[in-house]
């Protein structure tokens, strides 16, 4: 029987709630602490979920609560530094860090290295790998239901590092986690656009070539129709798949048309939270206890980061990029600093800036939540009422 594990969550925003949902579904995990520099955010989690301890710093949490597993749910640019701080905690055996793993290959590889050096298992929260649609699609591909895979078409929005990380990672998972050989990308950034304080593009596209005949084509913020981080079309020599987290259709000689595949869905089967995050945590624990490497390990996830960074580097260098990628910094930021992406609109804005809790009216926020208004919607309303500068909501 598995031992009892103590867990902690760093970052008390909306995505941390998905991690909390996963922990709540596991009898052998107790969430003993949360960390956030904002006291109201800590208190909200402690009150809603009955968590006994809240801290302003990671260091204090590690010293006093001694967790076995830590969820890193901070904004993108802090993933590497917080992961490194957590990994040296004497009690820590596993980390689940939110996506995107890191902004730049230097940061991603440093995360893998520090965890390996401290014998800590690192999983990246590409939790959709545990959804029924993706798992069944991988099984069908392995069984040869569509022949030899040739192409995956991915269409996302709200930034490559935001939605694209799930989409690229998902297609890789379904097709057996192939390693990219070369990447070609194009980028447009004419507005001063950010997402959770990370500079992002207005639009981009990329062609990713793997071994044999397999290629992915991804477009971001170019065509909204059927955009989804978890939806893609996969074509093989003998058939096709239409994949989402909870829906799967197949077309081959046997089906003689598009046929829906029964996934046996259960309550809590969803893209984020619920059974999905619970399964991710369960597999991490099995890895900690000597089982196989998690399907969402940092070692596997860094390859998805490399594809995204190579798309940017291709646009920066105006050439096909052969992997492994040599550039360790964030190529998009390099392009900005080098003046390669002149702006037509210089006003800085952040499509997730409304999630900044540092200046909001906490009493009014609490009233919204008590009225049943979800976190994202409550935060959006508050910032609109405040007239906060530098925030533009992403189009629906």
Protein Blocks (a to p, Z undefined) as FASTA:
>chain_A
ZZddddddehjafklmmmmmmmmmpmkbccfbdcdfblklmmmmmmmnopabdcfbfklm
mmmnopabdcdfbdfklmmmmmmmmmmpmklmbdcddddfbgcjklmmmmmmmmmmnopa
cddddfklmgfklmmmmmmmmnopnopafbdcdddeeijklmmmmmmmmmmmmnopaacf
bdcdddddfbccdeehiacdfbdcdddddehjbccdddehkbmghpafkbccdddfkbcc
dddfkbccdddfklopacdddehiaehiafegcjllmmmmmmmmmmmnopacdfkbfklm
mmmmmmmmmmmmmmmnopacddddfblbdfklmmmmnopaccfblbdcdfklmmpmklmc
fklmmmmmmnopafklmmmmmmmmnopghiacddZZ
